[in-house]
Amino acid sequence: MSFQVEHEIHKRRFGRNVGVGLLLVVMVGIVFALTVVKVTRGDPMKGFDHVVEPELAPAGATE
């Protein structure tokens, strides 16, 4: 039983796959870090659901 020699195109493809994998890990790390910073800052997390909230209206702006 003999092993075939790996073709040159497979070496290049492996290098590209490693590069894409590293980019993916970096992007996931950035998103994770931003999420951790946002959660630990303690800012109130509110979704903007198009509902008027009186505490956010400027002073004197009553209708």
PEVEN-V550608 format. One record per residue. RES is the residue in three letters. PSI is psi in degrees with one decimal (* if undefined). Layout:
RES	PSI
RES	PSI
//
This chain:
MET	125.0
SER	145.1
PHE	138.5
GLN	146.8
VAL	134.7
GLU	133.5
HIS	155.0
GLU	-33.7
ILE	-31.1
HIS	-34.1
LYS	-42.8
ARG	-41.9
ARG	-40.0
PHE	-40.9
GLY	-41.8
ARG	-40.4
ASN	-39.7
VAL	-41.7
GLY	-45.5
VAL	-39.3
GLY	-41.8
LEU	-41.5
LEU	-40.9
LEU	-43.0
VAL	-40.2
VAL	-43.3
MET	-43.1
VAL	-40.0
GLY	-40.5
ILE	-46.3
VAL	-42.2
PHE	-44.6
ALA	-42.8
LEU	-38.9
THR	-44.3
VAL	-42.8
VAL	-43.5
LYS	-40.7
VAL	-41.1
THR	-16.4
ARG	-27.7
GLY	9.1
ASP	144.7
PRO	131.3
MET	111.4
LYS	138.4
GLY	142.8
PHE	96.6
ASP	24.9
HIS	39.8
VAL	133.7
VAL	128.0
GLU	115.0
PRO	-31.9
GLU	-17.0
LEU	-10.0
ALA	145.6
PRO	153.1
ALA	134.2
GLY	3.9
ALA	72.6
THR	142.2
GLU	*
//
